Amino acid sequence: MKASFLLLAYSLPGLLVAAPIQNVGFDDLGFPEGFPIPIPGDPLRSVTEEWMVPGWDVPNGVGYNYTQIFGEYSSLLDTSYRNTTQPANPVKVPVVGQFSLGIWPAALGGDLPFVLKQTGDIPAEAQSLRFLYAGPGDFKVYVGGAERLVHFTESLPSGDPEVGSLDYYVVDVGLFAGQTTELRFEFRSFGNPPIDGPPIPGLPDAKFHVLDDLSFSPLPAVPEPQTWALLGLGAAAVFCIGQRKI
């Protein structure tokens, strides 16, 4: 009886923690009732993590429309945000919904990446995770501790000439469908802030990453060979019909 009780006691916390991966669009805020959104006034360097990005674990705090060249910061960005570290070319970032997440990796010479992570349930039918990303491209995605290959999937028009296209990427999560596991993004981008002087030879200019609009899908990250074959047959049929009309 005692052994059974101890087993239940150890199992219960895991059962209580298990919940779907949440806040995948960074639009679910945890602010107290009546708090003004968007936040008025100047950008904020740090706000309570549970208010800004509930569900996600981020290092060193989260800002709001905050521009930080380096220093392990992230910031919730809305459609009014402009990157003021480059006054001659203030950058507007892609935002789907109310907010996207801007990420500034570690300082020049640092060895550790910026880690954004969450543990939760991967949907039982999920085969892939799709997400919007803008930035220099030096990032990695891990599911259940295993690095997943990132595939570019499509560019969609944003409808905003200042933003341009919305670029989407996808990773395979089929091995972890229906399981409680960790989803982790690691961002790098070591470089030399262009606002602080001439670039250091051999190092890229400082850039930040933008992440938004995560979604799980029952579609595979890369179509199966049979799918490619069917697509090829369809294209051949269309070509033959076109030739007959000519």
Residue pairs with C-beta under 8 A, 6 or more apart in sequence:
14 180
17 119
17 180
18 120
18 121
18 180
19 120
19 121
20 120
20 121
20 123
21 55
21 118
21 120
21 121
21 122
21 183
21 214
21 216
22 28
22 54
22 55
22 118
22 120
23 53
23 54
23 55
23 56
24 213
24 214
24 215
25 96
25 97
25 99
25 212
25 213
25 214
26 53
26 76
26 97
26 99
26 100
26 101
26 211
26 212
27 97
27 98
27 99
28 54
28 55
29 37
29 51
29 52
29 54
30 50
30 51
30 52
30 54
31 37
31 51
32 51
35 51
37 98
38 78
38 80
39 47
39 64
39 65
43 63
43 64
43 65
43 66
43 67
43 75
44 63
44 64
44 65
44 66
45 61
45 63
45 66
45 68
45 73
46 61
46 62
46 63
46 66
47 61
47 62
47 63
47 64
47 76
49 56
49 58
49 61
49 62
52 62
52 64
52 76
53 62
53 74
53 76
53 101
55 118
55 120
56 116
56 117
56 118
57 115
57 116
57 117
57 118
58 74
58 115
58 116
59 72
59 114
59 115
60 71
60 72
60 73
61 73
62 73
62 74
62 75
62 76
63 73
63 74
63 75
63 76
64 75
64 76
65 75
65 76
65 77
65 78
65 80
65 81
66 73
66 75
67 75
67 83
67 84
67 85
68 75
68 104
69 85
69 104
69 193
69 195
69 196
69 206
69 208
70 104
70 105
70 106
70 107
70 108
70 193
70 206
71 104
71 106
71 107
72 104
72 105
72 106
72 107
72 114
73 103
73 104
74 101
74 102
74 103
74 104
74 114
74 116
75 101
75 102
75 104
76 99
76 100
76 101
76 102
77 93
77 95
77 99
77 100
77 101
77 102
77 210
78 95
78 98
78 99
79 92
79 95
81 92
81 93
81 95
81 102
82 90
82 91
82 92
83 90
83 91
83 92
83 93
83 208
84 90
85 193
85 195
85 206
86 194
86 195
92 160
92 162
92 163
93 100
93 102
93 134
93 163
93 210
94 100
94 132
94 134
94 158
94 163
94 166
94 210
94 212
95 212
96 132
96 166
96 212
96 213
97 212
97 213
99 212
100 132
100 210
100 211
100 212
100 213
101 116
101 210
101 211
101 212
102 208
102 209
102 210
103 114
103 116
103 135
103 187
103 208
103 209
103 210
103 211
104 114
104 208
105 113
105 114
105 187
105 188
105 189
105 190
105 208
105 209
106 112
106 113
106 114
106 188
106 190
108 190
108 191
108 192
108 193
108 203
109 190
110 190
113 140
113 186
113 187
113 188
114 186
114 187
114 188
115 184
115 185
115 186
116 184
116 185
116 186
116 187
116 211
117 182
117 183
117 184
117 185
118 182
118 183
118 184
119 180
119 181
119 182
119 183
120 180
120 181
120 183
121 178
121 179
121 180
122 143
122 173
122 176
122 177
122 178
122 179
122 180
122 181
122 183
122 216
123 177
123 178
123 216
124 177
124 178
125 177
125 218
126 173
126 174
126 177
126 216
126 217
126 218
127 172
127 173
127 174
127 177
127 217
127 218
127 219
127 220
127 221
128 170
128 171
128 172
128 173
128 174
128 216
128 217
128 219
128 220
128 221
129 141
129 143
129 170
129 171
129 173
129 183
129 214
129 215
129 216
129 217
130 153
130 168
130 169
130 170
130 213
130 214
130 215
130 216
130 217
131 168
131 169
131 170
131 211
131 212
131 213
131 214
131 215
132 166
132 167
132 168
132 210
132 211
132 212
132 213
133 139
133 167
133 168
133 169
133 209
133 210
133 211
134 167
134 209
134 210
135 187
135 189
135 207
135 208
135 209
135 210
136 189
136 204
136 207
136 209
138 187
138 188
138 189
139 150
139 185
139 186
139 187
139 188
139 209
140 147
140 150
140 185
140 186
141 147
141 148
141 150
141 171
141 183
141 184
141 185
141 186
142 148
142 182
142 183
142 184
142 185
142 186
143 171
143 173
143 175
143 176
143 181
143 182
143 183
143 184
144 175
144 176
144 179
144 181
144 182
145 182
146 175
148 171
148 172
148 173
149 171
149 172
149 221
150 169
150 170
150 171
151 169
151 170
151 171
151 221
151 222
152 167
152 168
152 169
153 168
153 169
153 170
154 167
154 168
155 165
155 166
155 167
155 168
156 165
156 166
156 168
157 165
157 166
158 164
158 165
158 166
168 213
170 217
170 221
171 221
172 220
172 221
172 222
173 216
173 221
174 220
185 211
187 209
189 204
189 206
189 207
189 208
189 209
190 203
190 204
191 203
191 204
191 205
191 206
191 207
192 199
192 200
192 203
192 204
192 205
192 206
193 205
193 206
194 205
194 206
199 205
223 231
